[in-house]
Amino acid sequence: MNNRGQVVLWVAFLLAIVVFFTLNLLLGSVWIPFEEIVDIFFGLPHDGLDVTEEQWVIHSNIVWKSRVPQALTALVAGAGLAVSGLQMQTVFRNPLAGPSVLGISAGASLGVAFCVLFSGTLGGIALSKLGYMGEVALSVAAIVGSLAVMALIVFVAQKVKGNVTLLIIGVMIGQVANAIIGVLKYFSVEEDIRAYVIWGLGSFSRVSGDQMVLFVVLMLILLPLSFLLIKTMNLLLLGDGYARSLGLNVKRARMAVIVSSGVLVAIVTAYCGPIMFLGLAVPHLCRAMFRSSDHRVLMPASLLAGAALALICNLIARMPGFEGALPVNSVTALVGAPVVASVLFNRRKGELNE
């Protein structure tokens, strides 16, 4: 694709983010007019609006305590998962590789399951009854579990040579974690099993207040750092032999990309739960739209497309007429699965035509 076409797509992605971010503030179980949103957002007086003082206070709380945190969380989580998915697909040269391929999401789930068991069965207090402290405990447990699995993967990566072997080991680690989770759920109390299942469905609404600020700050640090690996990822695409001839330490480069992807997945999973399909679908979508394998194009494209798609999924999950919100994973699967299927089908069709 020529530069002019790429510029058009960049502008389209940015406009999509602005539009869907605004729609996330406007739409929900309570309709808030655009003029009121603008006044609330910029702290302007509401004298000229047809709204009572009580409605103004309620709408301000809805915007600042619910919709803005959800929209920001979806924005940075979608961007992080998309970048992580692109990194995994590059390092393993596998179109079906995604952020959870090495069992890091399963490690987060295992950490949460341990937290749930020890609080409910051994501690005698259902984690779901602890409110904000329970949410913090879930986030900390998920971070510890995912980082522990990632440390194990990094250790294994130093011992094995082939990407396929590492991929298989990662899948096996995920299966072992899921088996342990099944045992822990069997011995957990009913209330905490329900809390764990709800966490596993994924949600952008779980993060609020200081947690949201910390999450956004962490992602704003990690995402720019991941862009430092663009040159490395382009070299890895050429194959190990050619990359070595150009002076790249393949083992160290592979480990750096895995760590970058793993940390992004760990943080997003800890705060939002295991969000499926975004990291798998967005890189395919960007390759098809930009018709390029250059990571100087794909990395920023995946970041913007992931943010836009996550905002769309969050908007669908909170569609007017629903009480509460649908599970985000149900929406991401409905959106992401057709994208991946259509891209793979078109690729196969192109190969047959050739």
Secondary structure as the mmCIF struct_conf table of DSSP 4:
data_model
#
loop_
_struct_conf.conf_type_id
_struct_conf.id
_struct_conf.beg_label_comp_id
_struct_conf.beg_label_asym_id
_struct_conf.beg_label_seq_id
_struct_conf.end_label_comp_id
_struct_conf.end_label_asym_id
_struct_conf.end_label_seq_id
HELX_RH_AL_P HELX_RH_AL_P1 ASN A 3 LEU A 26
BEND BEND1 GLY A 28 VAL A 30
HELX_RH_AL_P HELX_RH_AL_P2 PHE A 34 PHE A 41
TURN_TY1_P TURN_TY1_P1 PHE A 42 GLY A 43
TURN_TY1_P TURN_TY1_P2 ASP A 47 GLY A 48
BEND BEND2 LEU A 49 ASP A 50
HELX_RH_AL_P HELX_RH_AL_P3 GLU A 53 ILE A 62
HELX_RH_PI_P HELX_RH_PI_P1 VAL A 63 ARG A 67
HELX_RH_AL_P HELX_RH_AL_P4 VAL A 68 PHE A 92
TURN_TY1_P TURN_TY1_P3 ARG A 93 ARG A 93
TURN_TY1_P TURN_TY1_P4 PRO A 95 LEU A 96
TURN_TY1_P TURN_TY1_P5 PRO A 99 LEU A 102
BEND BEND3 GLY A 103 GLY A 103
HELX_RH_AL_P HELX_RH_AL_P5 ILE A 104 LEU A 117
HELX_RH_PI_P HELX_RH_PI_P2 PHE A 118 LEU A 122
BEND BEND4 GLY A 123 ILE A 125
HELX_RH_3T_P HELX_RH_3T_P1 LEU A 127 LYS A 129
BEND BEND5 LEU A 130 LEU A 130
TURN_TY1_P TURN_TY1_P6 GLY A 131 GLY A 131
HELX_RH_AL_P HELX_RH_AL_P6 TYR A 132 LYS A 159
HELX_RH_AL_P HELX_RH_AL_P7 ASN A 163 PHE A 187
BEND BEND6 SER A 188 SER A 188
HELX_RH_AL_P HELX_RH_AL_P8 GLU A 190 GLY A 200
TURN_TY1_P TURN_TY1_P7 LEU A 201 LEU A 201
BEND BEND7 PHE A 204 ARG A 206
HELX_RH_AL_P HELX_RH_AL_P9 GLY A 209 SER A 226
HELX_RH_3T_P HELX_RH_3T_P2 PHE A 227 LEU A 229
HELX_RH_AL_P HELX_RH_AL_P10 ILE A 230 LEU A 237
TURN_TY1_P TURN_TY1_P8 LEU A 238 LEU A 238
HELX_RH_AL_P HELX_RH_AL_P11 ASP A 240 SER A 245
TURN_TY1_P TURN_TY1_P9 LEU A 246 GLY A 247
HELX_RH_AL_P HELX_RH_AL_P12 VAL A 250 CYS A 272
BEND BEND8 PHE A 277 PHE A 277
HELX_RH_AL_P HELX_RH_AL_P13 LEU A 278 PHE A 290
TURN_TY1_P TURN_TY1_P10 ARG A 291 ARG A 291
HELX_RH_AL_P HELX_RH_AL_P14 HIS A 295 ALA A 317
TURN_TY1_P TURN_TY1_P11 ARG A 318 ARG A 318
TURN_TY1_P TURN_TY1_P12 PRO A 320 GLY A 321
BEND BEND9 GLU A 323 GLY A 324
HELX_RH_AL_P HELX_RH_AL_P15 VAL A 328 ASN A 353
#
